[in-house]
Amino acid sequence: MTETLTINKRAVQPAANRRWRTPDAVLRLLSPVVLLLLWELASQAGWIPARVIAAPSQIGGTLWAMIVSGELGKHLLVSLQRALFGLGIGVSIGVAAALVSGLSRRGEVILDSPMQMLRTIPSLALVPLFILWFGIGEFTKIALIVTGTTFPVYLNLFAGIRNIDPKLIEAANTLGLNRRELIWHVILPGSLPSFFVGLRYALGISWLALVFVEQINTTAGIGFLAGDARDFMRTDVIVICLLIYSVLGLLIDGLIRTLERFALAWRPSFVRN
């Protein structure tokens, strides 16, 4: 009887331990919360001056005030328009160039060399020339974002097209597919993973370019907001701008991941268990 009770206690004890186990989500949040508390305490004690970095409470209050006043929404909308417009044009040019070079040997001979030469030129080095050509208006800002986002899409999609499994090409030829059907049913679907890799790289570059172009004669945008805060030593506003860049980048990357999951649902690696 005693042995039976001992066994039952041993069987019940692990279940109780599992019932009171701290969720992983709470554990993940624990270290950031502790860090914020230490940051706040150090700021309140004067160990971290406001000119170095503002306290979390001050940053939160400034963020709320900017949201309520509508100031943040206005600058955010301008930045999103610039980034997405430049990204859209850059992706379109990159896709068109990759299709021409990847699907045709003659196209590769004509187009690939200039693309490789242009991609090695730093985008920042083009700023003086673009200003001379197009002035300091919106066109120059969009052009710089386009320049930075075109080449990641081009390189990855070109590599994806050229690295299609030859066995798939042989199978398509055996089934009697013509060139148009081969491109549509085999090559383009097979190169989609590489395209999405290039798209995610281009997204990151678009945000980096946006930070810079919004320092050039702008009166609105998150970059302008950060530059203005720098002049007045507003570290709380600078931190808010950095948080916005990171959160927006994460959200848009998540959107691309979702699109990738739907577009590549046919791949075994994207099938849910």
N, C-alpha and C positions, 0 to 999 in steps of 0.2 A: 504494500500500500504506500509506504514511504517512497519507494523508488518511483512509483507511478506519479506521485505528486511532484517529485523532483523533475521528472521528464516534462510534465505539463508546464511547470514554471519556466523551464528552459525553452519550451516551445513558444510560450507567451511573451517572454522577454524580448526576443528580436522583433516581434510585431510591434511592441510598444516603442522600441527604439526607432523603428521605421516611421511610426505615426508622428513622433515628435522631431523628426529630422528637419533641419532648417532648409528651406527651398534653395535651389541653386541661384535663382534670380535675386534673392535677398543677399546671398553671399557675394554676388557680383557687384551689387550696389553698395555693399558695406565699405569697401576701401575708398571709393570716390566720396562717400558721405563723410567718412572720417577725415579725408584730405581737405574737404571744404570746411569742416569744423575747425581744423587746425589752422587753415588759412584765415578764417574769420577771427579766431582768437589772436593770432599773431598780428593781424591788422588792427584790431581793437587795442592791443597792448602797445602799439606803436613800433613793433619790430619790423613790420613791412610798411614803409611809407606809401601814401596814396600816389605819389609821383612815380613810384616803381611799379606798382599794380594796385588797383582798387580792391576793396574788400568785397566778398561775394554779396553781402547785403546791399552795398552801394550799387554794384552791377545790376542786381535784380531790380532795385528801385528805378534805376535809370532805364532799364529795358522796359519796364511797365509804363513809365512815363512816355517813352517814345512810341509805344504801341497805342496808348490812349490818344495821344496827340495826332496820330496818323503819320508822323514823320518817318518812322521806320518803314511803314507800308509803301510810301512814295518812293523812297530810295531802293527798296527791295524790288519793286516792280520794274524800275528802270534797269537795274542790274540783270534781272532775269531776262528781259527783252534783249539786251545786248548779248548775253551769253548764249541764249538759245538760238537767236538769229544767226550769230556767227558760227555756232556749232552746226546748225542745219545746213548752212552753205558749205562749210568745210567738209562735212560728211558727204554731201552730194558730190562735190568735186572729187573727193577721195574715192568714192565708189565708182564714179564714171571712169576715172583714170585707171583704177585697178581692173575694171572689166575690159577696157581696151588693151592694156598691157598683158593681163593674165590670159585672155582668150585668144590672143593673136600674137604670133611671133613678130610679125611686122610692126604691130602696135608696141610691143616691148622695145624693139630696136629704136622706134621713133620717140617714144614717150618716157621710157624708164630712166634713161640717162639724165634728161633735164630734171625729172622728179628727184632723183638721187642727189643731184647737185643743189637743188633748191632746199632740200630738207636739211642739209648740213649748214645752211646759213642760219645763225641765231635770229629768232624773231625780233629781239630787241635791237639788233644791228640794222633792221629795216626801218626803224622808227624815223630817223632823220629823213630818209628818202621818201617814206610815205607822207610825212608832213610837207615836204616840198611838192610832192605830186598832188596830194588830196587836201592839204590844209590840216587844221586841227579839229575838224568837226567829227560827226558820228561815223562817217565813212571810214576814216582812218582807224578808229577804234574797232569797228567790225572787221576791217581788212586784216588787222593784226590777229584777231581771234581766229579768223578763217585760216590764216597762214599757219597758225600753231596746231589747228585741229585736222587739217587735211591729211598730213603725212602718216599719222598713226593708223588711220583707217586704210589708206592706200597700201601701206606696207603689209599690214596683217591680212587684208583681203586678197592681195596679190599672192602672198604666201599660201593662203588657204586654197586658192584656185589651183595653184601649181602643185600642191601637195595632195591632191585627190588620189585616192588609192587606185592604181592602174587596173586592179582586178575589177573595180566597178566600171571603169571605161570599157574593158573587154566584155563584161556582162551586158552592158548597154548596146555595144556593137553587135553582140550575138543576138540580142532581141530585136535588132533591126531599127534602133532609134536613129533618126537623122540628127544633124548637128544642132538644130534648134531644140529638139526634144532632149538631146544629151545635156545641153547647157541648162535647160529649165528643170529637168527631173533629177539630174545627177550632180552636176558641177556646182550650181548655185546652192542647193540644200547642203551639200558637203562642205562648202566654204562658209556657211553661216556662223559656226563657232568662232572662226578666226575673225569674222566681221564684228562680232559682239566684243571680242577682246579689244580690237582696235577702237570700237566705239567707247568703251569704258576708259581707255587711255585718253582718247580725245576729250572726253568729258572732264577729266582731271586737268588737262592742259587748258581747256576753256576757262576754268576757274582761275588758274594761275595767270593766264593772259588778262583776264578781267581785272584782277587786282592791279596790274600795271597800267592798263589802258585807262582806267578810271582816275588815274593821277594826271592825265593829260587834259588840261583845260575843260574840266567837267564841273557842272553845278548840281549834279544829282547822281546817285548811285552809292552802293555800299563802300566802294573804294574811295569816292569823294568824302563820304562820311568819316572814314578812317583817317584820311589825310587831314581833314579839318580838325579832327580830334587830336591828332599828333601835334598840330600847330599850337593848340591850346592845352596840351599835356593832359588830355582827358583819357586816362588809361581805362576807365570804365567803358567808354564808348568804343575804344579800340578792341577790348576783349569781346564786346557784344558783336562787333563786325566779324571778328575771327570765328566766333561761335556760329554766326549766320552762315558764313562760308562753309564751315564743316558740316553743319546740319543739312544745308541745301545739297551739298555734294553727296552726302549719305543718302538722302531721300531720292535724288535723281538716279544714283547708282542702284538703289533698291528697285526703282521703276524699270531700269534697264534689265536687271536680273529677272524681274517678273516677266518682262517681254521675252527674254531669252528662254525662260522656262516654258512658256507657251509655244514659242517658235521651234524649240528643239525637243518637244515632247516625244518625238519619234526616236530619240537617241536612248539607248539603254541606261546611260548614266543619269538621265533625267526622269526615269520611271520610278515612282515611289514604291517602296516595299510594302 
